[in-house]
């Protein structure tokens, strides 16, 4: 894998070099790869690894476009692909048309990935491509039915097969000079809605606008959880003092997008914490 021009230099960490070699071998097993590309640290790293190992004629980054993808994340996918010379395709997915997805049970993510795989399938079939997802070893311990849906449809997880944890993905990305190396995790907007509360375009839009407003105030790692007319803000514990210092501006910004009550989770940001309601 070739580094960006601003990479820190030659890899001198034996463990990291071995991991990168393993990933290169895993990716090289496939004639063509279509990489599900959300622009996050994992999918970006996998897409770049595929590009470096297979070349632009044998890899395609595919971004699923739907109301659950923030506009800023969609733009980031386009920018990354352009910067890297990475072939890129946007496909519209139809999960919002499915009752099983909108009702927001514990299997919501299954229907999201099922829609993705259906949307990608015709493009992959044209060149005999395998669909790859940026799942890492740390993801396997969480409640992620989407992984099941993707695997059942024939997707592969090269980062898992090569032994990559989230930390290793970030270390390798930093070594290669990828600007996504320290990008905060950014799950889909539907993950902000508690299970049992219906997913709708209007709710997704409200969450997106609330989070965008907070980012303009300097908070980049956050979640706005949706509870009808109440917003529950999560930021890392270290950011709580700054959040409270901006209390008036935050309340005003979140109310402007339609929330009546603005609350803060004193336990801080926890990715996937709404899964606790499932008893898992």
Secondary structure, 3 states (H helix, E strand, C coil): CCCCCCCCCCCCCHHHHHHHHHHHHHHHCCCCEEEECCCCHHHHHHHHHHHHHHCCCCEEEEEEECCCCCHHHHHHHHHHHHHHCCCEEEEECCHHHCHHHHCCCCCHHHHHHHHHHHHHHHHHHHHCCEEECCCCHHHHHCCCHHHHHHHHCCCECHHHHCCCCHHHHHHHHHHCCCCCCCCCCCCCHHHHECCCCCCCHHHHHHHHHHHHHHHHCCCCCEEEEEECCEEEEEECHHHHHHHHHCHHHHHHHHHHCCCCEEEECCCCCCCCHHHHHHCC
